[in-house]
Amino acid sequence: MEFSKFGKFKVYLETSVISHLDQPEKDMEYRYTHEFWDKAKAGEYDIYISGVVIEELSRCEDDKKQILLDKLDEVMYKEIAITPEISLIADNIIDRKILTQKSILDCQHIAAAVVGECDYLLSWNMKHLCNIYTNDGIRHITMDYGYKEMQIIPPSMLLRK
């Protein structure tokens, strides 16, 4: 099992991770996501999502939507409700120009992971989420709001041989 020195990692799944379970054309991400998924199914992580994940998955075409929802059902997860505190933090991410208003759903993912006190937010969204600029901005947000530090990383970073 994968454990931090304090127990299982608390991991928030952003929608792109689940989506890559059905994207074999993206060879590397597909393989890493399935390797992570096997560990998640085995209970090696405490998995979290929010209603934003379900909302984004529900916008997929019917066939893909059902495949991805079935995949999500393979893991035990807890859903973080979008609260006024999460909305406030998401708005603050935009106010600080860490991300733009066009990325409000990404901001809600981040804020849910922060308020849920997750160790990591997993994403394949390298442009907006998985980069040092967003991570640095979120580090400041967590300090200012009194939450523990959380990092945004791709699933491959949780895997070790």
C-alpha positions in Angstrom: 0.0 0.0 0.0 1.0 3.6 -0.7 1.2 5.5 2.6 2.6 8.9 3.6 4.3 8.9 6.9 0.9 9.7 8.4 -1.2 7.1 6.6 -3.0 7.0 3.2 -2.7 10.0 0.9 -6.0 11.9 0.6 -6.3 12.4 -3.2 -8.8 14.5 -5.0 -9.6 13.4 -8.6 -10.1 16.1 -11.1 -12.2 15.0 -14.1 -9.3 14.7 -16.5 -7.9 11.7 -14.5 -11.2 9.8 -14.9 -11.5 10.8 -18.5 -8.1 9.4 -19.3 -9.3 5.9 -18.3 -11.0 5.9 -21.7 -8.4 7.6 -23.9 -6.1 4.8 -25.1 -4.8 7.2 -27.9 -3.0 9.1 -25.1 -0.7 6.2 -24.5 1.4 7.5 -21.6 -1.4 9.2 -19.6 -3.7 6.2 -20.3 -1.1 3.7 -18.9 -0.2 5.8 -15.9 -3.9 6.5 -15.1 -4.7 2.8 -15.3 -1.7 2.0 -13.0 -3.0 4.6 -10.5 -6.6 3.3 -10.9 -5.5 -0.2 -10.0 -4.0 1.1 -6.7 -7.1 3.2 -6.1 -9.4 0.2 -6.6 -7.2 -1.7 -4.1 -7.9 1.1 -1.5 -4.3 2.4 -1.4 -5.6 6.1 -1.4 -8.5 7.9 0.2 -10.2 9.2 -2.9 -12.3 12.4 -3.0 -14.3 14.1 -5.8 -16.8 16.9 -5.8 -20.1 17.5 -7.6 -18.1 19.3 -10.2 -16.6 16.0 -11.4 -20.1 14.5 -11.7 -21.3 17.6 -13.5 -18.4 17.5 -16.0 -18.8 13.7 -16.6 -22.5 14.2 -17.2 -21.7 16.4 -20.2 -19.9 13.6 -22.0 -21.6 11.7 -24.8 -23.9 9.0 -23.5 -21.5 6.0 -24.2 -18.5 7.7 -22.8 -20.4 9.1 -19.8 -21.6 5.6 -18.9 -18.1 4.1 -19.2 -16.6 6.8 -17.0 -19.3 6.6 -14.4 -18.9 2.9 -14.3 -15.1 3.4 -13.8 -15.8 5.8 -11.0 -18.0 3.2 -9.3 -15.0 0.9 -9.2 -13.3 3.0 -6.4 -14.5 4.0 -3.0 -14.7 7.8 -2.8 -16.1 10.6 -0.7 -17.9 13.5 -2.3 -17.1 17.0 -1.1 -20.1 19.3 -1.3 -19.6 22.7 -2.9 -20.1 25.0 0.1 -19.9 28.8 0.4 -16.3 28.5 1.7 -15.4 26.5 -1.5 -17.0 29.2 -3.7 -15.2 31.9 -1.8 -11.8 30.3 -2.3 -12.6 29.6 -6.0 -13.4 33.2 -6.5 -10.2 34.2 -4.7 -8.2 32.1 -7.0 -9.6 34.2 -9.9 -9.2 37.5 -8.0 -5.5 36.7 -7.5 -5.2 35.9 -11.2 -4.0 32.4 -10.5 -6.6 31.2 -13.0 -9.2 33.1 -15.0 -13.0 33.2 -14.8 -13.0 30.8 -17.8 -11.5 28.2 -15.5 -14.1 28.6 -12.7 -14.7 24.8 -12.6 -11.0 24.2 -12.2 -11.0 26.7 -9.4 -13.9 24.8 -7.8 -11.9 21.6 -8.1 -8.9 23.2 -6.4 -11.0 24.8 -3.7 -12.8 21.6 -2.9 -9.5 19.8 -2.6 -8.2 22.5 -0.3 -11.3 22.6 2.0 -11.4 18.8 1.9 -7.8 18.9 3.2 -6.5 16.6 0.5 -2.8 16.0 0.1 -2.9 16.1 -3.7 -5.2 17.1 -6.5 -4.6 14.7 -9.4 -5.0 16.1 -12.9 -3.7 15.7 -16.4 -4.5 19.4 -17.1 -1.0 20.7 -17.5 -2.0 24.0 -19.0 -4.1 25.3 -16.2 -3.7 23.1 -13.1 -0.5 20.9 -13.1 2.2 23.6 -13.2 4.4 25.4 -10.7 2.6 28.7 -11.1 -0.8 27.3 -10.1 0.8 25.3 -7.3 2.6 28.3 -6.0 -0.6 30.4 -6.1 -2.5 27.7 -4.3 0.2 27.4 -1.6 -0.4 31.1 -0.8 -4.2 30.5 -0.7 -3.8 27.6 1.7 -1.5 29.7 4.0 -3.9 32.7 3.9 -7.0 30.6 4.6 -5.3 28.4 7.2 -5.6 25.1 5.3 -2.8 22.6 5.0 -0.7 22.8 1.9 -1.9 20.8 -1.1 -0.2 20.1 -4.4 -1.6 19.6 -7.9 0.2 16.7 -9.6 -0.4 14.2 -12.4 -1.2 10.6 -11.4 2.2 9.4 -12.5 3.8 11.3 -9.6 2.0 9.0 -7.1 3.4 5.9 -8.6 6.6 4.3 -7.6 8.2 1.0 -8.6 
